[in-house]
Amino acid sequence: MSNLATWEDTMRKICKGVGVAAAALTLAVTLPASAEADTLQPSCSTTGANGTVTVPGFSHKATYIVVALDLYDSLADGHHVRIRLITKDANKNYTYWPWHADYDGKGSSKEWNTSAKDSNGFINVAAQVARFDGDNLLNSCTAWALGQTPLHR
């Protein structure tokens, strides 16, 4: 066998090996990991208000989450709007976190950045948005990030 034939045979084997490795790498990069963290972003609208809760990097049973709450007042009615986080932990307990209010009227929007901890681990998060007259809740909506979770309160 000539040196040229040996070189061509070697190059074919290298190229074939590189192609198989590249295909395997592409497959590994495109397949999601089963425990991969996701951004959860439940949002809802009710008369006079809409809002979103964003939880970047959420992973099932995480004990600490970073949270952004975004709220918009859409109605010139003299009432204020509020948003809060609701969480469900691995023991199926619900936590209703404090309300965040916007008193600035129609067209105003607010954002709050916060965090939450639960030693049992979070399995779901929700946005609850409402319109208030003083401390009286007039109307509200709730949206869960990971499907319907019934509220017990």
Residue pairs with C-beta under 8 A, 6 or more apart in sequence:
35 59
35 60
36 59
37 57
37 58
37 59
38 57
38 58
38 59
39 54
39 55
39 56
39 57
39 58
40 53
40 54
40 55
40 58
40 125
40 145
40 146
41 52
41 53
41 54
41 55
41 145
42 52
42 53
42 125
42 126
42 127
42 143
42 144
42 145
43 50
43 51
43 52
43 53
43 127
43 143
44 50
44 51
44 127
44 128
44 129
44 141
44 142
44 143
45 74
45 129
45 141
46 129
46 130
46 131
46 139
46 140
46 141
47 75
47 131
47 138
47 139
48 73
48 74
48 75
48 77
48 79
48 81
48 131
48 138
48 139
49 71
49 72
49 73
49 74
49 75
49 81
49 82
49 83
49 129
49 130
49 131
50 71
50 72
50 74
50 129
51 69
51 70
51 71
51 72
51 81
51 83
51 127
51 129
52 69
52 70
52 127
53 67
53 68
53 69
53 70
53 83
53 85
53 125
53 126
53 127
53 145
54 67
54 68
54 69
54 70
55 65
55 66
55 67
55 68
55 125
55 145
56 66
56 68
57 65
57 66
58 65
58 122
58 125
58 145
60 121
60 123
61 90
61 121
61 122
61 123
62 121
62 122
63 117
63 118
63 119
63 120
63 121
63 122
64 115
64 116
64 117
65 87
65 115
65 116
65 122
65 125
66 113
66 114
66 115
67 85
67 113
67 114
67 115
67 116
67 125
68 111
68 112
68 113
68 114
69 83
69 84
69 85
69 100
69 111
69 112
69 114
69 127
70 83
70 109
70 110
70 111
71 81
71 82
71 83
71 100
71 102
71 109
71 110
71 111
71 129
72 81
72 102
72 108
72 109
73 80
73 81
73 102
73 104
73 105
73 106
73 107
73 108
73 109
74 106
74 107
75 106
75 131
76 105
76 106
77 106
77 131
79 131
79 132
79 133
79 138
80 101
80 102
80 103
80 131
80 132
81 101
81 102
81 129
81 130
81 131
81 132
82 99
82 100
82 101
82 102
82 129
82 130
82 131
82 132
83 99
83 100
83 127
83 128
83 129
83 130
84 96
84 97
84 98
84 99
84 100
84 128
85 97
85 114
85 116
85 125
85 126
85 127
85 128
86 94
86 95
86 96
86 97
86 125
86 126
86 127
86 128
86 142
86 151
87 94
87 95
87 97
87 116
87 118
87 122
87 124
87 125
87 126
88 94
88 122
88 123
88 124
88 125
88 126
88 149
89 95
89 118
89 120
89 121
89 122
89 123
90 120
90 121
90 122
90 123
91 120
93 120
94 151
94 152
94 153
95 116
95 118
96 128
96 153
97 116
99 130
100 110
100 112
101 132
102 108
102 109
102 110
104 110
116 122
123 146
124 144
124 145
124 146
124 147
124 149
125 144
125 145
125 146
126 142
126 143
126 144
126 145
126 149
127 142
127 143
128 140
128 141
128 142
129 140
129 141
129 142
130 137
130 138
130 139
130 140
130 141
131 137
131 138
131 139
131 140
132 138
142 151
